[in-house]
Amino acid sequence: MRHNPDVAERETRDDVDGIVAQWRRERPGMRPEPMAVFGRIYRLARLVGDEQERVYARWGIGRGEFDVLAALRRSGEPYTLAPKALTASLMLTSGGMTGRLDRLERAGLVRRSPDPTDRRGLQVTLTDTGRQVIEEAADAGLAVQRRILDTLPPEDQERLGDLLRTLLAGAAGGGR
């Protein structure tokens, strides 16, 4: 059977294509192509984020708590960071971090203690239970991401990563 590109294109169209087509119809000079890219990025982030939230709920945590536990785990032994370092790495306000740490400490996943090198400071340490939770939740979250990303061949996955890195650098640099 011969490949028909028109049929293949219709089969791969999505809601974002419809939105872009509507803008082209209503405002022919608009050039809505960025909507196609960013509309899909936003939708994909929401869909995957929502699925990961459901996965993390199995361990009684949300994405925010996952991020704190992951930052501590990635820091290496003894899995300890100052709250200011956590706040900076996760781009949170100190109030937002305090709330997350309160929830994680109540759940027995982290422990706050005085910083032995700074009498005025605190340190946050991942507990053994917290380490087990983050390792299991990270594996489960990666399985979600892998399942979705595996719809692309490996070379496309690598190319997509490269393209998104370039876009992110452009956005972080103010589009320069």
SEKETI-443614 format. One record per residue: residue in three letters; residue number from 1; x, y, z of N, C-alpha, C, O, CB in turn. Coordinates in steps of 0.001 Angstrom, whole numbers, plus 524288, in hexadecimal, padded with zeros to 5 digits. Glycine has a CB too. Layout:
! residues N
code_pos_n.px_n.py_n.pz_ca.px_ca.py_ca.pz_c.px_c.py_c.pz_o.px_o.py_o.pz_cb.px_cb.py_cb.pz
Ala_NUM_X_Y_Z_X_Y_Z_X_Y_Z_X_Y_Z_X_Y_Z
...
END
This chain:
! residues 176
code_pos_n.px_n.py_n.pz_ca.px_ca.py_ca.pz_c.px_c.py_c.pz_o.px_o.py_o.pz_cb.px_cb.py_cb.pz
Met_1_8034B_7FB5B_80000_80000_80000_80000_80371_804DB_80000_80747_8052D_802E2_7FC45_80003_804C5
Arg_2_80204_80899_7FCBE_80503_80D62_7FC50_803B5_81120_800B0_7FF34_81181_80254_8040E_80FF4_7F719
His_3_807B9_813F2_802A0_80709_817CC_806C8_8049C_81CC3_80490_8068A_81EE7_800B7_80C4F_81908_80975
Asn_4_80076_81E8E_806EF_7FDED_82360_80541_7FF07_82793_8094C_7FCDF_8275A_80D97_7F7EE_82298_8047F
Pro_5_80262_82B7A_8080A_803C7_82F6F_80BED_7FF23_8329F_80DE0_7FF28_83465_81258_807C8_8330F_809AD
Asp_6_7FB1F_83364_80A92_7F68F_83660_80C55_7F3A5_8337A_810A5_7F1F2_835E0_81474_7F2DC_83777_807BC
Val_7_7F30E_82E54_81012_7F06B_82B2D_81409_7F3A7_82B2C_8190C_7F18F_82BE4_81D51_7EF88_82580_8120D
Ala_8_7F8CD_82A5B_8187F_7FC3E_82A4F_81D22_7FBEF_82F80_82000_7FBCA_82F94_824CF_801F9_82928_81B8E
Glu_9_7FBD5_833D6_81D28_7FB95_838F2_81FB0_7F673_839A3_822A0_7F670_83B9E_82702_7FC3D_83D4E_81BA8
Arg_10_7F20F_83805_82043_7ED03_8387F_822EB_7ECD3_83530_827D7_7EA86_836C7_82BC0_7E897_836EC_81F44
Glu_11_7EF40_8308F_827AC_7EF20_82D12_82C2D_7F262_82F0F_830BA_7F171_82D89_83530_7F0FF_827BC_82A9E
Thr_12_7F633_8326F_82FB3_7F998_8345A_833DE_7F822_839D8_835A8_7FAC9_83C10_83900_7FF38_8344A_83211
Arg_13_7F406_83C09_83385_7F260_84143_83526_7F01B_84100_83AA6_7EDF0_83D01_83C39_7EE52_84392_83145
Asp_14_7F09E_84547_83D8C_7EE9F_8456C_842E0_7EBA3_84A80_843C3_7EB02_84D9B_84025_7F320_844DF_846DF
Asp_15_7E9CD_84B5A_84887_7E6CB_8500F_849CB_7E9E2_85507_848D4_7E7B2_85906_8474A_7E508_84FE5_84F6E
Val_16_7EF01_854C4_849BD_7F242_8596A_848F1_7F237_85AF2_8432D_7F210_85F97_841F0_7F7F1_8586B_84AD3
Asp_17_7F257_85729_83FAB_7F202_85861_83A13_7ECF8_85B4D_838E0_7ECED_85EF4_835BF_7F253_85357_836C7
Gly_18_7E8BA_859AA_83B62_7E3B5_85C4F_83A8C_7E3D3_861F5_83C6E_7E1BC_8656C_839D5_7DF59_8595C_83D55
Ile_19_7E63C_862E5_840E4_7E6A4_86837_842FB_7E9DB_86BA0_83F51_7E859_8700A_83E25_7E91A_8682B_8487F
Val_20_7EE45_8699A_83D83_7F1A0_86C8F_839F2_7EEB8_86DAE_834D5_7EF0D_871FF_832BD_7F6C3_86986_838D7
Ala_21_7EBE4_869CD_832D8_7E8E7_86A8A_82DFF_7E4BC_86EC3_82EAA_7E3D2_871E1_82B1E_7E657_8655E_82C4F
Gln_22_7E236_86ED9_8333B_7DE4C_872E4_83437_7E0C5_87856_8342A_7DE97_87BF6_831E1_7DB91_871E9_83979
Trp_23_7E548_878EB_836A8_7E7F0_87DFC_8369B_7E994_87F7F_83116_7E922_8840B_82F95_7ECB8_87DDF_83A33
Arg_24_7EB76_87BBC_82E14_7ED02_87CE8_828A5_7E849_87EBA_82575_7E8A9_8824F_82246_7EF87_87807_82609
Arg_25_7E3DC_87C2C_82665_7DF18_87DA0_82393_7DD43_8831A_82528_7DBD3_88647_821D8_7DABC_87998_8249C
Glu_26_7DD57_88424_82A45_7DB3F_8891A_82C36_7DF02_88DAD_82BB8_7DD5F_89229_82B23_7D9B5_88883_831CB
Arg_27_7E407_88C85_82BF5_7E7FF_890AD_82BA6_7EC6E_88ED6_82825_7F084_88D3C_82A1D_7EA1B_8922A_83133
Pro_28_7EBBE_88F06_82312_7EF84_88CD3_81F65_7F523_88ED7_82008_7F8C9_88BFD_81EBF_7EDB8_88DED_819FD
Gly_29_7F5F1_89376_821E2_7FB3B_8958A_82270_7FDC5_89484_827B9_80219_8965D_828B7_7FB24_89B3D_8217D
Met_30_7FB2B_891A2_82B17_7FCEF_89116_83087_801E5_88DD3_8313B_80505_88F25_834A3_7F8AA_88EB4_833B0
Arg_31_802CF_889B1_82E42_8073B_88610_82EF8_806F6_8834D_8344B_80A3B_8844C_837AD_80C7B_8890B_82E76
Pro_32_80326_87FE4_8350F_80258_87D56_83A28_805A7_87871_83B1B_80476_87576_83EB0_7FCBD_87BE6_83AAF
Glu_33_809C0_87785_83808_80CE9_872C4_8389B_80EEE_871E6_83E2B_80EFD_86D6C_83FEC_8117B_872FA_834E6
Pro_34_81096_875EF_84108_81252_874F9_84670_80E18_87277_849D9_80F51_86F86_84D73_81410_87A12_848EC
Met_35_80929_8739F_848BA_804E7_8712F_84BB8_80506_86B46_84B21_803CE_86871_84ED2_7FF91_87350_849F0
Ala_36_8067A_86966_84689_806A7_863C1_8459E_80AC5_8613B_84920_809DB_85D18_84B67_807D4_86293_83FCC
Val_37_80F49_863BE_8498A_81384_86196_84CBC_8123C_86215_85286_8123E_85E34_8555D_818B8_8645D_84B84
Phe_38_81122_866D5_85445_81064_867B2_859DC_80B3A_86578_85BD4_80ADF_863DB_86058_810A7_86D7C_85B10
Gly_39_8073E_8655D_85887_80261_862D6_85A0F_8033F_85D16_85B44_80117_85AFD_85F04_7FE4B_8636F_855C8
Arg_40_8066E_85A93_8580C_80795_85507_85908_80B1B_85452_85DCC_80A63_850A6_860D0_80A2A_8528E_85439
Ile_41_80EE2_857CD_85E7B_81241_85777_86320_80EF2_85804_86809_80F86_854F1_86BB0_81697_85BBC_862FF
Tyr_42_80B80_85BE0_8682D_80829_85CB0_86CC9_804A7_857F5_86DC4_80429_85625_87232_804CA_861A2_86C16
Arg_43_8023D_855FD_869A4_7FEAF_8518A_86A45_80197_84CA8_86C0C_7FFC0_849CD_86F73_7FBD1_85070_86525
Leu_44_8061C_84BBC_869BC_80936_84732_86B3F_80AF9_847A2_870EA_80AAD_843D7_873DA_80DF6_8469D_867A5
Ala_45_80CCE_84C3E_87274_80E87_84D07_877DE_80A02_84C1F_87BA8_80AB8_849B4_87FC0_810C6_85296_87899
Arg_46_8056C_84E09_87A4F_800E4_84D4C_87DBE_7FF59_8478F_87E16_7FE7B_84587_8825C_7FC41_85089_87BCC
Leu_47_7FEFF_844F2_8799C_7FD6E_83F76_87994_80152_83C05_87C8D_7FFC4_838CD_87FC5_7FCE2_83D86_873F6
Val_48_8064A_83CB4_87B7B_80A42_83987_87E19_80A88_83AFE_883DB_80AEF_83792_88736_80FAA_83A3D_87B79
Gly_49_80A51_8400F_88506_80A69_841C7_88A7D_805DF_83F99_88D97_80690_83DE5_89208_80A59_847AD_88AC9
Asp_50_8013D_83FA2_88B4E_7FCAA_83D75_88E00_7FD4C_83799_88EE9_7FBE0_8359B_8930D_7F7AA_83E84_88AD6
Glu_51_7FF6F_834D8_88B0B_8002A_82F37_88BB3_8044E_82E26_88FE8_803B3_82A94_89313_801C5_82CA5_88670
Gln_52_80878_8313C_88FE9_80C77_83082_893EA_80A51_831C7_89954_80BB6_82F36_89D26_8113D_833ED_892BC
Glu_53_80700_835A2_899AD_8048E_836F3_89EB3_8018C_83241_8A0CD_801D3_83109_8A572_800DC_83BBB_89E1D
Arg_54_7FEA8_82F9F_89D53_7FBC6_82AEF_89EF8_7FF82_8269E_8A0B8_7FE74_823DB_8A483_7F848_828F1_89A7C
Val_55_803D6_82610_89DF6_807BE_82219_89F62_80A17_8235F_8A4B4_80A74_81FEC_8A809_80C1D_821C4_89B2F
Tyr_56_80BAE_82837_8A592_80E28_829B6_8AA84_80A63_8293D_8AF1B_80C09_82870_8B38D_8103B_82F4B_8AA2D
Ala_57_80566_829B9_8AE0A_80182_8294E_8B240_801AD_823F2_8B4DD_8001E_82368_8B961_7FBFF_82A58_8B01B
Arg_58_8038A_82004_8B217_80414_81ACB_8B476_807A5_81AE8_8B93F_80725_817A6_8BCBF_8063A_816E3_8B06E
Trp_59_80B3D_81EA9_8B960_80EDE_81F34_8BDC6_80D58_823B9_8C15B_8104A_82531_8C4DC_8146C_82002_8BBC4
Gly_60_808B8_825E7_8C070_806D0_82A18_8C3C6_80974_82F54_8C2DD_8096F_832B0_8C64F_80779_82897_8C94C
Ile_61_80BBD_83010_8BE3E_80E4D_834FF_8BD07_80C29_83731_8B7F2_809E9_8345E_8B4C4_81442_83449_8BCAD
Gly_62_80CE6_83C46_8B73C_80BA2_83EDF_8B25B_810AE_84063_8AF9D_814F4_83F27_8B170_80826_843B7_8B34F
Arg_63_81023_84317_8AB31_814C7_844A7_8A840_81857_84836_8AB66_81D1F_847CF_8AB0B_81330_8475C_8A33D
Gly_64_81606_84BB6_8AE7D_81938_84F47_8B19C_81C89_84C66_8B592_8212C_84D86_8B62D_815CC_85335_8B461
Glu_65_81A2D_848B8_8B83E_81D1C_845A0_8BC16_82110_84215_8B954_82565_8414A_8BB41_81955_84250_8BF7D
Phe_66_81F8E_83FFF_8B4DE_82330_83CD1_8B1C8_82814_83FFC_8B08E_82C70_83E0C_8B129_82091_83AE4_8ACA7
Asp_67_82761_844D3_8AED8_82BDC_84819_8AD62_82FA0_848DD_8B1EC_8345F_848B9_8B12D_829FB_84D66_8AB6C
Val_68_82D8B_849AE_8B6A4_830E9_84A61_8BB3E_833DD_84555_8BC5C_8389D_84569_8BD15_82DA5_84C0B_8C018
Leu_69_83115_840F5_8BC81_83399_83BF3_8BD90_837B0_83AB4_8B961_83BE7_838BD_8BA9C_82F7D_83790_8BDD7
Ala_70_83677_83BD5_8B483_83A22_83AC0_8B03A_83F05_83E23_8B0BA_84358_83C3F_8AFCF_8377E_83BB4_8AAE2
Ala_71_83E6A_8430F_8B228_842FC_8467F_8B2D0_84685_8446C_8B723_84B4C_8446C_8B697_84140_84C2C_8B414
Leu_72_84430_842AA_8BB66_8474B_84073_8BFA7_84A08_83B72_8BDE5_84EA2_83AB0_8BF0F_843D3_83F59_8C46E
Arg_73_84749_83811_8BB24_84992_8331D_8B96B_84DFF_83405_8B58F_85205_83165_8B5D0_84564_82FA2_8B6F2
Arg_74_84D47_837BC_8B1F7_8514F_838E1_8AE10_85620_83B68_8B071_85A50_83B55_8AE15_84F1E_83C67_8A9DC
Ser_75_85593_83DA3_8B515_85A05_84051_8B789_85E2E_83C7B_8B95C_8628A_83E19_8BA93_8582A_8439B_8BC27
Gly_76_85CF5_83776_8B996_860A8_8337F_8BB4E_860D2_8331D_8C138_85EB3_83669_8C401_86613_834AC_8B932
Glu_77_86363_82F05_8C311_863AF_82E41_8C8B7_86655_832F4_8CB36_86A31_834E8_8C91A_866A9_82927_8CA11
Pro_78_8646B_834C6_8CF89_86080_83283_8D307_85AE8_83452_8D1CA_8578E_8343E_8D53C_861D2_833E3_8D8A0
Tyr_79_859DD_835F5_8CCE3_854A0_83797_8CB2D_8529A_83C10_8CE8F_84E34_83BF6_8D080_850C6_832F0_8CB61
Thr_80_855F2_83FF8_8CF31_854C9_84463_8D29F_855E2_8497A_8CFC2_859EE_84A0E_8CD3A_85805_84414_8D7B9
Leu_81_85244_84D21_8D02D_852F0_8525A_8CDFB_850A3_85653_8D1C1_84D40_85510_8D4EC_85053_852CC_8C882
Ala_82_85281_85B16_8D15E_8502D_85F66_8D44C_84B0D_860E8_8D1A5_84A9B_8607E_8CCE0_853FD_86432_8D4A0
Pro_83_84731_862A6_8D4A6_84248_86451_8D23A_8431A_8687E_8CDFF_84057_86886_8CA0F_83E98_86667_8D665
Lys_84_846E2_86C00_8CECE_847EC_8700A_8CAD0_849CD_86D99_8C5B9_8485F_86F68_8C182_84C03_873FC_8CCCF
Ala_85_84CFE_86982_8C612_84ED7_866E0_8C155_84A47_86433_8BE8F_849F1_86456_8B9C4_85328_862D6_8C2AD
Leu_86_846D3_861D0_8C182_84235_85F62_8BF2E_83EBB_8637D_8BC96_83CDA_862BD_8B839_83F19_85C5E_8C359
Thr_87_83DEA_867C8_8BF50_83AA5_86BFF_8BD44_83CD2_86DFF_8B81C_839EB_86EC7_8B45B_83A3E_8707B_8C13D
Ala_88_841ED_86ED3_8B7F5_84460_870D5_8B330_84418_86CD8_8AEC8_842EC_86E41_8AA57_84A13_87253_8B43C
Ser_89_84527_867E1_8AFF0_84546_863F7_8ABC9_83FDA_862F5_8A98C_83F5B_8617D_8A4FF_84797_85EE3_8ADD1
Leu_90_83BCB_863BA_8ACAF_83677_862BD_8AADA_83393_867B8_8A959_82F03_86787_8A7D8_8336B_85FE4_8AF02
Met_91_8363E_86C35_8A9C0_833FA_87146_8A85F_82ED9_87246_8AB3B_82AE3_8739D_8A8DA_83318_87197_8A281
Leu_92_82F02_87197_8B05E_82A6F_87273_8B3AE_82B56_87712_8B74B_82FC0_878D7_8B7FE_8292C_86D87_8B6E0
Thr_93_8271A_87900_8B993_8279D_87CBB_8BDCC_828D6_879BB_8C2C0_827E5_87506_8C30B_82299_88014_8BE6D
Ser_94_82AED_87C6A_8C6A5_82C1B_879B9_8CB8C_82718_877B0_8CE11_82729_8738C_8D082_82F02_87D67_8CF57
Gly_95_822C5_87A81_8CD86_81DC5_878BA_8CFA8_81BDF_873C9_8CD02_819E4_8703E_8CF96_819AE_87CF8_8CF1E
Gly_96_81C78_87388_8C7DD_81AE8_86ED7_8C4FD_81E23_86A22_8C697_81C1E_865CB_8C70F_81B6A_86FBB_8BF21
Met_97_8232D_86B07_8C76D_82697_866BF_8C916_82535_864F8_8CE94_82520_86049_8CFA8_82C58_86869_8C8D8
Thr_98_82421_868A5_8D20B_822C6_8673E_8D771_81DFF_863B9_8D794_81DE1_85FE8_8DA80_821C9_86C2A_8DAB8
Gly_99_81A11_864F5_8D476_8155F_861AE_8D448_81686_85C2C_8D26C_8148D_8585E_8D499_81150_86421_8D0C4
Arg_100_819B9_85BC8_8CE67_81B19_85690_8CC6E_81E32_8538B_8D084_81D33_84EED_8D16E_81E47_856FC_8C74E
Leu_101_821F3_85629_8D2F8_82520_85381_8D6E9_821CE_851D3_8DB91_822A1_84D9C_8DDBB_82994_85710_8D8BF
Asp_102_81E10_85517_8DD1F_81A8F_8539E_8E168_817B0_84E93_8E021_8176E_84B05_8E35C_8169E_85803_8E287
Arg_103_8157E_84E43_8DB57_8128F_84995_8D9C3_8161F_844C6_8D990_814A8_8408D_8DB58_80FF6_84A72_8D460
Leu_104_81ACA_84577_8D765_81E67_8410E_8D6F1_8206C_83F46_8DC3E_8213A_83A9D_8DD1D_822F8_84281_8D373
Glu_105_8213D_842F8_8DFC2_82315_84184_8E4FA_81ECE_83E9F_8E7FD_81FE2_83AC2_8EAA3_824D7_84669_8E809
Arg_106_819EF_84081_8E793_8158A_83DC7_8EA25_814F8_83834_8E822_81378_834AF_8EB0B_81066_840C8_8E945
Ala_107_8162D_8376D_8E324_815B9_8323C_8E0C8_81A7E_82ECC_8E1ED_81A9A_82A37_8E079_814FC_832BE_8DAE6
Gly_108_81E69_83105_8E486_82311_82E02_8E5DC_826D4_82D36_8E153_82A12_829A9_8E171_8217B_828D3_8E7F0
Leu_109_82667_83088_8DD4B_829B0_82FEB_8D8A9_82E9A_83342_8D8DA_83275_83209_8D640_8269C_83140_8D3D7
Val_110_82E82_8377A_8DBEB_83322_83ABA_8DCCA_8337E_83C04_8E297_82FBC_83B83_8E58C_832EC_83FD6_8D970
Arg_111_83828_83DB1_8E413_8390F_83F58_8E97B_83BE2_8449A_8E940_83FAE_84534_8E65D_83C58_83B22_8ECAA
Arg_112_83A0A_8485E_8EC47_83CC3_84D5C_8ECC1_83FED_84D42_8F1C4_83E1B_84B65_8F5CF_838DB_85211_8ECB8
Ser_113_844AF_84F47_8F176_8480F_84F66_8F611_84B91_85437_8F5C2_84C31_85682_8F194_84B65_84A4C_8F67F
Pro_114_84DDC_855BE_8FA37_8516B_85A3B_8FA1B_8561D_8591B_8F692_85808_854B3_8F654_85348_85B97_8FFB2
Asp_115_857E5_85D1D_8F3E0_85C88_85CA6_8F093_86152_85CD4_8F41A_8621E_860BB_8F6CB_85CBA_86115_8EC56
Pro_116_8648A_858BD_8F42E_8690B_858B0_8F7B8_86D32_85CC2_8F665_8708C_85DED_8F9A3_86B7E_85361_8F7AD
Thr_117_86D02_85EEB_8F1AF_870E2_862D9_8F027_86ED4_8686C_8F095_871C8_86C25_8EFD7_872AB_861D9_8EAA1
Asp_118_869CC_86908_8F1C6_86770_86E3C_8F22E_8632E_86E02_8F654_85F03_86BC8_8F570_8652A_8701D_8ECC8
Arg_119_8643E_87051_8FADD_86086_87007_8FF3A_85B24_87232_8FDDA_8573B_870A2_9002D_862AC_872F4_903E2
Arg_120_85AEF_875C0_8FA20_855E2_8781D_8F8B5_852FA_87501_8F486_84E60_875FD_8F387_856B8_87DAC_8F6CB
Gly_121_855A0_87147_8F218_85354_86E90_8EDA4_85116_8693C_8EEEB_851F1_86708_8F31A_8574B_86DF9_8E982
Leu_122_84E37_8674D_8EB2C_84BFB_8620A_8EB71_84DFB_85EE1_8E6D5_84FF0_86106_8E300_845E2_86237_8EB78
Gln_123_84D76_859DA_8E743_84E60_8566F_8E2D2_849D3_8529B_8E268_84759_8513C_8E64B_853AE_8537F_8E35C
Val_124_848D0_850F1_8DDA6_84492_84D43_8DC8F_84716_84841_8DA90_84A3E_84858_8D6F0_84086_84F8E_8D878
Thr_125_845A8_843F0_8DCF3_847F1_83EE5_8DB86_8439C_83B1A_8DA05_83F87_83AD5_8DC8B_84B41_83CA5_8E016
Leu_126_84496_8383D_8D5EC_84112_8341B_8D430_84165_82F97_8D817_845AD_82DC7_8D951_84279_8323D_8CE87
Thr_127_83CF4_82DC6_8DA08_83CEF_8293A_8DD87_83D60_82446_8DA36_83CF6_8247D_8D56D_837D9_8291A_8E0FE
Asp_128_83E33_81FE6_8DCBD_83E61_81AE8_8D9E5_8393A_819EB_8D715_8392B_81815_8D2A3_83F96_81657_8DDAB
Thr_129_834ED_81B25_8D9B2_82FCA_81A85_8D734_82F4C_81E3B_8D299_82D49_81CC2_8CE7D_82B53_81B81_8DB2A
Gly_130_83120_82307_8D344_830F9_826D3_8CF06_83428_82511_8CA59_83298_825CF_8C5DC_832EC_82C0E_8D0E8
Arg_131_838A5_822B8_8CB72_83BEB_820C7_8C727_8391B_81C68_8C443_83931_81C46_8BF74_84143_81ED3_8C93B
Gln_132_836AE_818ED_8C703_833CE_814A2_8C47B_82F55_816D6_8C132_82E83_8152B_8BCC3_831A7_810BA_8C89F
Val_133_82C70_81A95_8C364_8280A_81CEF_8C08D_829E9_81F93_8BB95_827A0_81EC2_8B76E_82526_820E4_8C403
Ile_134_82E0F_822C1_8BBEA_82FB6_825A0_8B73E_831DA_821EC_8B31A_83108_822CE_8AE72_833D7_829BA_8B8A8
Glu_135_8348A_81DDA_8B4B1_83697_81A45_8B0C8_83233_81764_8ADF9_83264_816C7_8A935_83A4F_8165F_8B34E
Glu_136_82E46_815A3_8B0D7_829DF_812EF_8AE66_8269C_816B0_8AB17_82514_81563_8A6B9_8266E_8105A_8B296
Ala_137_8258F_81B56_8AD2E_82266_81F26_8AA4C_82544_82108_8A56E_822D6_821CF_8A15A_82103_823D2_8ADCF
Ala_138_82A65_821C6_8A5CC_82D6D_82374_8A137_82D3C_81F48_89CF2_82C91_8208C_8985B_8332A_8249A_8A2C1
Asp_139_82DD1_81A5E_89E6C_82D7C_81625_89A8F_82820_81603_897FC_827B8_81559_8933D_82EA8_810DA_89D1F
Ala_140_82409_816A2_89B15_81EBB_81686_898F9_81DB5_81B42_89572_81B3C_81ABD_8915B_81AB9_8165F_89D71
Gly_141_81F94_81FCC_89700_81EF2_8247B_893C5_821E9_8240B_88EA9_81FF8_825A0_88A8E_820C4_8294B_896BB
Leu_142_826A3_821E3_88EE9_829AB_82113_88A22_82705_81D2F_88682_82758_81DBA_881BE_82F27_81F30_88B76
Ala_143_82472_81954_888AA_821A7_81587_8856B_81D56_8183D_88251_81C76_816F5_87DC4_81F54_8111B_888D4
Val_144_81AA4_81BF5_884BC_816A9_81EFE_881F6_81933_82203_87D81_81761_821D1_8790F_813CD_822C8_885BD
Gln_145_81D66_824CC_87EB9_8200D_827E6_87AB2_8222C_82470_87655_821B6_825BD_871BA_82483_82B15_87D1F
Arg_146_8247D_82008_877CE_826BF_81C79_873ED_82287_81A4C_87054_82345_819FB_86B96_829A8_817F9_876A4
Arg_147_81E15_818CD_8729D_819D4_816AA_86F68_81817_81A9C_86B4D_8171A_8192D_866D2_81527_81518_872DB
Ile_148_817B9_81F7B_86CC9_815FD_82386_86922_81A3F_824B7_8652B_8192E_82514_8607E_81470_82886_86C14
Leu_149_81F09_82552_866FE_82359_826A0_8637E_82490_82231_85FB1_8266A_82328_85B5C_82833_827F4_866A5
Asp_150_8238D_81D6B_86142_824A5_818F4_85DDF_82107_818A6_85926_8219B_8151F_855F0_8243C_813FC_860F5
Thr_151_81D55_81C3F_858A7_81A48_81C85_853D4_81D9F_81EC1_84F6A_81C19_81E8A_84ADC_81551_81FE2_854A2
Leu_152_8222F_820E6_850C6_825EB_822EB_84CEE_82A90_81F36_84C8B_82C11_81CCB_8506B_827C6_82886_84E6C
Pro_153_82CD7_81EBF_847E4_831A5_81BAC_8477E_83613_81E63_84A8B_835DF_8231E_84B5E_83337_81AE8_841A4
Pro_154_83A0A_81B6D_84C33_83E3F_81DA9_84F6D_840D3_82288_84D17_841FE_8263B_84FEE_8425E_81997_85053
Glu_155_841B5_8228F_847FF_84445_82723_845A1_840C6_82BFF_845EC_842BD_83059_84681_845B2_825FD_83FE2
Asp_156_83B9B_82B49_84585_83800_82FB0_84617_837C2_8318E_84BBF_8373E_8363A_84CC2_83288_82E28_84433
Gln_157_83821_82DE3_84F6D_8383B_82F62_854F9_83CEC_832DF_85611_83C74_836DF_858B3_83864_82A7B_85887
Glu_158_8416D_83158_8540A_8462D_83474_854E3_845AC_839CA_85241_8470B_83DC9_8548D_84B0A_83189_852C7
Arg_159_843B8_839D6_84D7E_8430B_83EC8_84A98_83F23_8424C_84D6E_84005_84701_84DE1_84129_83DB7_844E4
Leu_160_83AE3_8401A_84F52_83709_8432F_85235_83985_84596_85711_838B1_84A2F_85834_8324D_83FC5_853BE
Gly_161_83C8F_8427D_859ED_83F49_8448E_85E82_842D4_84921_85D15_84305_84D0C_85FDD_8427C_84042_8611D
Asp_162_845A2_84898_858BB_8491B_84CCB_856FA_84605_851AC_85581_8477B_85604_856F7_84C63_84AF8_85250
Leu_163_841CD_850F4_852A5_83E94_8556A_85108_83C2A_8582E_855B5_83C1C_85CFC_855ED_83A46_8539F_84D4F
Leu_164_83A2B_8552B_85974_837D1_8578F_85E16_83BEE_85A67_8615B_83ACA_85E82_86398_83510_85364_86168
Arg_165_840AF_8584B_861AC_844EA_85AF6_86474_84604_86047_861ED_846BA_8642D_864A7_849F0_8578D_8647B
Thr_166_84625_86068_85CBE_84711_86550_859EC_842AD_86931_85AEF_843AE_86DCB_85BE6_84797_8644A_85406
Leu_167_83DC7_8675A_85AB7_83953_86AD2_85BCD_83983_86CE2_86160_83889_87180_8624F_83424_867F0_85AE0
Leu_168_83AC4_86978_86512_83B05_86B0A_86A78_83F4E_86F22_86B5A_83E89_872EB_86E37_83BF1_8664C_86DE8
Ala_169_843B7_86E58_868E9_847F6_87235_8695F_84649_8776E_86704_84780_87B90_86926_84CFF_87033_866A2
Gly_170_84389_8773E_862AE_841A4_87C17_86052_83DA9_87EE9_863BD_83DAE_883B4_86422_83F41_87AF4_85B0C
Ala_171_83A45_87BDD_86630_83659_87E33_8699D_838E8_8806A_86E86_8377E_884A9_87047_83228_87A26_86B17
Ala_172_83CA4_87D95_870BD_83F4B_87F5E_87586_84292_88432_87472_84355_88773_877E7_842C2_87B02_877C9
Gly_173_84486_884AB_86FA3_847B5_88929_86E45_84478_88DAA_86C26_8469B_89156_869E5_84BC7_8879D_86A55
Gly_174_83F68_88D6B_86CD6_83C06_89193_86AE7_83B39_89168_86507_839AC_89545_8629F_83E3A_896C3_86C65
Gly_175_83C52_88CD2_862B9_83B63_88C2F_85D2B_83FB4_88E77_859CB_83F05_88F24_85515_83651_88EA4_85BBF
Arg_176_84424_88FA7_85C31_84867_891E9_85924_84ABC_88E01_8557B_84E61_88F45_8529C_84C92_8940B_85CA7
END
